[in-house]
Amino acid sequence: MDIDKVATLARLNLTEEEKVQFKTQMDSILSYFNELNEVDTSGIEPMVTPVEVGQKLRDDKPVVWENIDQVMENAPEVKGNLFQVPPVV
């Protein structure tokens, strides 16, 4: 891997010492990826995450608030029983 090209793309100004250090690190990383490419993954389904993820949603039920007047006191502007906000374009 050409460390000068990567540094240019990343807009980094590297010293010669940093170039040697980063080249060693990049070679190590790329070597590991090559090792991973050798693993047989045939028959394995692609996945987004190794852990099953599900959403636990509560039922959306309307609730009548007893203290709506107290809530509206905190609003800078009110229209009826709603918060009034400036229009967004």
Helices and strands as residue ranges (DSSP letters): H 3-9, H 16-37, H 68-73, E 78-79, E 82-83
